[in-house]
Amino acid sequence: MIKYPTAKNFLVLLLVLGIFPFVSFAQKNGSVIVNDQENEADLIQEVEDALSAPLVELDVSFTGRIGQKATVKAFTSNINEAEVEFFWYLDDIFDQKQSGKAKTEYSFQARRENHVVRLAIMKDQKIIAENSILVSSYNVSLVWQADTYVPPDYKGKALPTRESKVTVSAIPEILKYSPQDLIYTWYIDGDPVARKIPGEDSFSFVITKNTNLIVVTVEVFNPSRSIVVRQSTSIPVVRPSVVTYYQKSEDYSEIATDQIYISPGDDINITAKPFNFQIQKISDLEYKWSFFDQNITGEKANPNKLKLLIKKDSGYGKRNLDLVVSNKLFYKENAFYSMLVNITQ
């Protein structure tokens, strides 16, 4: 909200700076010099009255979107809030009265883009201070992306891991304002990390907390603060993982599974697909397979792929096919997977 200085405020400023022109003047008849001491005294009294007069300022705390709650806060000067009554009006219709230790916050449900909120403060049935403000309600959406890897054929979203980077973008839907004309404050888990930056509609950060959930909030407002829109999004934080798929033959689709059934003398194609590692390509990972407690190797060109052959004399029973996937670029990242192999007739 833009506040222009009143005449009284301007006089106070001049007095504080010591530059108000208390000057003498001469009458045009040229014979009498009159000093303006009386005017000076009147002005000082006027300034003192202005400084001690009851005053209320209104500020938009939150607007949100149409259909959501909007909030306006009142800031008083020279008013004992325990001795007055607050009368709140919405679009010139009385809506709420607060008294006693009066709350200085008023909330209402926005039904359209613009509402006018007016506050009248009364003492002994007389208005001692009054102000109004325009409240505009709009929307902002948040989208985010992590810099982790998922298989190209995966239709889901890449999730961040600890020490990975996340970029969150705000998409404001505020008429007459482009995203670059608005001002943004970004919060992580309630803590402000980027305050009141013009045009900062995207925000990137590295996850350093040992947590499984990060809440990112943006507060968007126009330069006059008649619009304040807030939106939050929850971002899950995961560990890297690997999922195995098997394929009976090239004519069959891949099937994700944690166990397979196979007979002695048969073979099956297995593919390990990594998720949410901090890599750019699949070759940035190392794959270590083991079966029957023996190390085995995947394909030379594609080490994440394995043709598992069950020897005819292997017998029957259950065995584990184990896989450890490690990030060559970031030693802290690894994932373990175990598939149950049922050798049956």
C-alpha positions in Angstrom: 0.0 0.0 0.0 1.5 3.3 -1.1 1.2 6.0 1.7 1.6 9.6 0.7 2.7 12.1 3.4 0.0 14.3 4.8 0.5 18.0 5.3 1.0 17.4 9.0 3.5 14.6 8.4 5.4 16.9 6.0 5.6 19.6 8.6 6.9 17.1 11.2 9.6 16.1 8.7 10.7 19.7 8.2 10.8 20.3 11.9 12.9 17.1 12.5 15.3 18.2 9.8 15.4 21.7 11.2 14.8 23.3 7.9 11.3 24.8 8.3 11.5 28.4 7.2 10.5 30.4 10.3 11.1 33.8 8.7 10.2 37.3 9.3 8.4 39.4 6.7 8.0 43.1 6.0 4.7 44.8 5.4 4.5 46.3 2.0 4.1 49.8 3.5 7.8 49.5 4.4 7.6 50.9 7.9 6.8 47.9 10.2 8.7 44.6 10.5 6.5 41.8 11.9 8.1 38.6 13.4 5.9 35.6 12.9 6.3 34.2 16.5 2.6 33.5 16.9 2.5 31.5 13.7 5.5 29.5 14.8 3.8 28.7 18.1 0.6 27.6 16.4 2.6 25.4 14.0 4.4 23.7 16.9 1.1 23.0 18.6 -0.3 21.6 15.4 2.6 19.3 15.0 2.3 18.1 18.7 -1.4 17.5 18.1 -0.6 15.5 15.0 2.0 13.4 16.8 -0.4 12.5 19.6 -3.6 11.9 17.5 -5.1 8.4 17.3 -4.0 6.7 14.1 -4.5 3.4 12.4 -2.8 1.9 9.4 -4.0 -1.2 7.5 -1.7 -3.7 5.8 -2.7 -6.7 3.6 -1.3 -9.8 5.3 -2.6 -12.4 3.0 -5.0 -12.6 0.1 -4.7 -15.9 -1.6 -7.1 -16.9 -4.4 -10.8 -16.3 -4.8 -12.6 -18.6 -2.5 -9.8 -18.6 0.1 -9.4 -16.5 3.3 -7.9 -13.1 3.0 -6.4 -11.3 6.0 -5.8 -7.6 6.9 -3.8 -6.4 9.9 -4.3 -3.1 11.7 -1.4 -1.2 13.3 -2.4 1.5 15.8 -0.7 4.5 17.2 -1.8 6.5 20.3 -4.6 4.1 20.9 -5.2 1.9 24.0 -6.6 -1.1 22.2 -8.2 -2.4 25.4 -10.4 0.7 25.7 -11.8 0.8 22.1 -14.0 -1.2 19.8 -12.9 -2.2 16.3 -15.7 -2.1 13.6 -14.7 -3.9 10.4 -16.6 -3.3 7.2 -16.3 -5.4 4.0 -17.3 -3.5 0.9 -19.1 -0.9 3.1 -21.2 -3.5 4.8 -20.6 -4.0 8.5 -19.1 -7.5 9.1 -17.5 -7.8 12.6 -16.9 -6.0 15.9 -13.9 -6.7 18.1 -13.6 -5.2 21.6 -11.9 -5.6 24.9 -8.3 -6.5 24.1 -9.1 -6.0 20.5 -7.6 -8.3 17.9 -6.0 -6.2 15.2 -6.5 -8.9 12.5 -9.5 -9.3 10.3 -10.1 -12.3 8.0 -12.8 -12.9 5.4 -13.4 -15.2 2.4 -12.6 -13.5 -0.9 -15.6 -13.8 -3.2 -14.2 -11.8 -6.1 -10.9 -10.2 -7.3 -11.3 -6.9 -5.4 -12.7 -6.1 -1.9 -12.5 -2.9 0.1 -11.9 -3.4 3.8 -12.6 -0.5 6.2 -11.9 -0.2 9.9 -13.5 2.3 12.2 -12.1 2.5 15.8 -14.6 3.8 18.3 -14.3 5.0 21.8 -17.3 6.2 23.8 -19.5 5.8 20.7 -17.3 8.1 18.7 -14.9 7.3 15.8 -11.4 8.2 16.8 -9.5 6.7 13.9 -10.5 5.2 10.5 -8.8 3.8 7.5 -9.6 1.6 4.5 -7.6 -0.6 2.0 -8.2 -2.4 -1.3 -7.7 -6.2 -1.1 -7.1 -8.0 -4.3 -7.2 -11.9 -4.5 -5.4 -13.8 -7.1 -3.6 -17.1 -7.5 -0.1 -18.4 -7.7 1.0 -22.0 -8.5 4.2 -23.7 -7.7 6.0 -26.3 -9.8 9.3 -28.0 -8.9 12.0 -30.2 -10.4 15.0 -32.1 -9.0 18.3 -32.6 -10.8 18.3 -36.3 -10.2 18.0 -39.1 -12.8 15.1 -41.3 -13.7 14.9 -43.7 -16.7 13.8 -42.1 -20.0 10.7 -44.3 -20.2 9.6 -43.5 -16.7 6.4 -41.3 -16.7 6.7 -40.2 -13.1 8.7 -37.3 -11.5 12.3 -37.3 -10.5 12.6 -36.9 -6.7 15.3 -35.1 -4.9 17.8 -36.8 -2.6 20.0 -35.3 0.1 22.6 -32.9 -1.3 20.7 -32.7 -4.7 19.4 -29.4 -6.2 15.8 -28.5 -6.4 14.4 -25.7 -8.5 10.9 -24.3 -7.6 9.1 -21.9 -10.0 6.2 -19.7 -9.2 3.4 -19.1 -11.8 1.4 -16.1 -10.6 -2.0 -15.4 -12.1 -2.3 -11.7 -11.3 -3.9 -9.5 -13.8 -2.0 -6.4 -15.1 1.3 -7.8 -13.7 3.9 -9.8 -15.4 6.0 -12.2 -13.2 8.9 -9.9 -13.5 6.9 -6.9 -12.1 6.1 -8.8 -8.8 8.1 -9.2 -5.7 8.9 -12.6 -4.2 9.9 -13.9 -0.8 10.8 -17.6 -0.6 10.7 -19.8 2.5 12.0 -23.3 3.3 10.3 -25.0 6.2 9.0 -21.6 7.3 12.4 -19.9 7.3 12.9 -17.0 4.8 15.8 -17.7 2.5 15.3 -15.0 -0.2 13.5 -11.9 0.9 11.5 -9.4 -1.3 13.4 -9.9 -4.5 11.8 -8.3 -7.6 11.2 -10.7 -10.5 12.6 -13.8 -8.6 9.9 -16.2 -9.8 12.3 -19.2 -9.7 14.3 -20.3 -6.7 17.0 -23.1 -6.5 18.5 -24.6 -3.4 20.5 -27.7 -2.3 18.9 -30.0 0.3 21.2 -30.2 3.3 18.8 -31.4 5.9 18.5 -35.1 6.9 14.7 -35.2 6.3 12.1 -36.9 4.2 10.1 -33.8 3.4 10.8 -30.2 2.6 8.0 -27.5 2.5 8.7 -24.6 0.2 6.6 -21.5 0.4 6.5 -18.4 -1.8 4.9 -15.0 -0.9 4.2 -12.9 -4.0 3.1 -9.3 -3.8 2.8 -6.3 -6.0 4.9 -3.1 -5.3 2.1 -1.4 -3.4 1.4 -4.6 -1.4 -2.3 -4.4 -2.2 -1.9 -8.0 -3.4 -0.2 -10.6 -1.2 -0.5 -14.2 -2.4 1.1 -17.1 -0.6 1.4 -20.7 -1.8 3.2 -23.8 -0.4 4.3 -27.1 -1.8 5.6 -30.2 -0.1 8.6 -31.9 -1.7 9.5 -35.5 -0.7 13.1 -36.3 -0.1 14.1 -39.9 -0.9 17.1 -42.2 -1.1 18.4 -43.4 -4.5 16.9 -46.7 -5.5 17.0 -49.4 -8.1 14.2 -51.5 -9.5 14.7 -54.7 -11.5 12.6 -55.8 -14.4 12.6 -59.1 -16.1 11.8 -60.1 -19.7 11.1 -63.6 -20.8 12.2 -62.8 -24.4 12.3 -59.8 -26.7 8.7 -60.5 -27.6 7.6 -59.8 -24.1 7.3 -56.5 -22.2 9.4 -55.8 -19.2 7.8 -56.5 -15.8 8.9 -55.0 -12.5 9.3 -57.6 -9.8 11.1 -58.6 -6.7 10.9 -62.4 -7.4 10.9 -64.7 -10.4 10.2 -68.4 -11.1 12.6 -70.3 -13.4 13.5 -73.8 -14.2 17.0 -75.4 -14.4 18.5 -74.9 -17.8 16.5 -71.8 -18.6 17.6 -68.2 -18.7 16.0 -64.8 -18.3 16.9 -61.2 -19.1 17.0 -58.8 -16.1 17.4 -55.1 -16.3 18.2 -52.8 -13.3 16.8 -49.3 -13.6 18.2 -46.7 -11.3 16.0 -43.9 -9.8 16.9 -40.5 -8.2 20.7 -40.7 -8.4 22.7 -37.5 -8.9 23.9 -38.5 -12.4 23.4 -37.4 -15.9 23.6 -40.7 -17.6 23.3 -44.4 -16.6 27.0 -45.1 -17.3 27.8 -42.9 -14.3 26.8 -45.8 -12.1 28.6 -49.1 -11.2 26.7 -52.3 -11.0 27.8 -55.3 -8.9 25.7 -58.5 -9.3 26.0 -61.6 -7.2 24.1 -65.0 -7.4 24.6 -68.1 -5.3 27.1 -65.9 -3.3 29.2 -65.5 -6.4 29.9 -62.4 -8.3 28.6 -62.3 -11.9 28.9 -59.6 -14.5 26.3 -57.9 -16.6 26.5 -57.0 -20.3 29.8 -55.3 -21.2 28.1 -52.4 -23.0 25.1 -52.2 -20.6 26.2 -53.4 -17.1 22.8 -52.7 -15.8 21.5 -55.6 -17.9 22.0 -59.3 -17.0 21.2 -62.6 -18.7 20.7 -64.9 -15.8 21.3 -68.6 -16.7 20.2 -71.4 -14.3 22.4 -74.4 -14.8 20.7 -77.7 -15.4 22.4 -79.3 -12.3 21.6 -76.3 -10.0 18.9 -78.2 -8.2 15.7 -76.6 -6.8 15.0 -74.0 -4.1 15.2 -70.3 -3.5 18.2 -68.2 -4.1 18.9 -64.4 -3.9 20.1 -62.3 -6.9 21.7 -59.3 -5.3 22.7 -56.0 -6.8 24.6 -53.0 -5.4 24.5 -49.8 -7.5 27.0 -47.1 -6.7 27.5 -43.6 -8.0 30.9 -43.1 -9.5 30.6 -39.4 -9.2 29.3 -39.1 -5.7 30.5 -41.9 -3.4 27.8 -41.3 -0.8 25.1 -42.5 -3.2 24.4 -46.2 -3.5 21.4 -48.5 -3.6 20.9 -52.2 -2.8 18.4 -54.5 -4.4 17.7 -58.2 -3.8 15.5 -60.4 -6.1 14.2 -63.8 -4.9 14.8 -66.5 -7.6 12.6 -69.5 -7.2 14.1 -72.5 -9.1 11.3 -74.9 -9.8 10.5 -77.8 -12.1 
